[in-house]
Amino acid sequence: MGHMDISAVVGMWLDRPPEEALHTAVLADRLGFAELWIGETGTWDAFALATAVGLATDTIAMTVGPVPVTVRDPAMIAMGAASVTALTRRRIGVALGSSNPTVVEDWYGRSRAGAATALEESARSVATLLKGGRAGRGDGFRLRLGPPEGPLTVAALGDRAVATAAAHADRMVINLVTPRRAAELKDKLDAAAKKAGRRAPRLAAWMPAAIDPVPESYAQLIWGLVPYLSAPGYSDNLAEAGFADAVKLARGGTPPRELLTALPLELAGTIGLAGDTAAVRSRLAAYADAGVDEVAVVPVTGGDPGGERTLTAIRALTG
């Protein structure tokens, strides 16, 4: 397996005790992970959690997000990142995404119309602000605090989001993709970067992970995938990965609990890192071969407090 960076993700499990995120963060720092992604799904405010993590850990760098660009404007995002840096003296990156209809429309009451354009405009402005420049109208806004100095990441699935990542980001992140789909997105990213006259951003893939999973681990992992079965973009990926039946049920309005029973356990190993160390090692190798530069592990905590078993095993696997 070629060299591949490994990072960890917290803040993404909806139906788990919220304080688990801090437990996982402390473990990731102690185990020597170089970077921690602070996700946001309706439990924690990501910038607040990042500040707490910074104060509870020693060295780990952080990327906050993906934060939905139709909900937070560029000044809010840049100010949030700069605030965390100033309060924690830690390098902070920002990840931007267009999120999904449930979050943007149902939770926040905002529109996702023009999401691809909003992502492009946000990426351009946030990139400028993070480097100490001005964005906005008139004289605009610029950071009064020091720049956060971390990378700008764009979450992408569709072609326009890939083009935005290629034009403005240091890194592109993809979520819940098979190695084959990752390779396709890598090719698209390289082509878009060439067109933009830039060096291609690094490619990171988020993956739920459970090493030596117990039934509770599988239940958490599969339950975490249920919302994606009807989400634009993701549902196509999951259908292509072999779960077309479940996607069809979800699109037809089948209740989430029923979807859970319709999902085969194999889904965990097809779209995530689930199984024994040998299985996970070969999965990681497949993503490395697909051109993924970094795997961001979302450790399952069911049957594994804080994800310690999984994080420890993945650290040992990847050195």
Buried (B, 14 or more C-beta within 10 A) or exposed (E): EEEBBBBBBBBBBEEBEEEBBBBBBBBBBBBEBBBBBBBBBEBBBBBBBBBBBBEEBEEBBBBBBBBBBBBBBBBBBBBBBBBBBBBBEBBBBBBBBBBBBEBBBEBBEBEBEEBBEBBBBBBBBBBBBBEEBEBBEEEEBBBEBEBBBBBBBBBBBBEBBBBBBBBBBBBBBBBBBBBEBBBBBBEBBBBBBEEBEEEBBBBBBBBBBBBBBEEBBBBBBBBBBBBBBBBEBBBBBBBBBBBEEBBBBBEEEBEEEEBBEBBEEEBBBBBBBBBEEEBBBEBBBBBBBBBBBBBBBBBBBBBBEBBBBBBBBBBEBBE
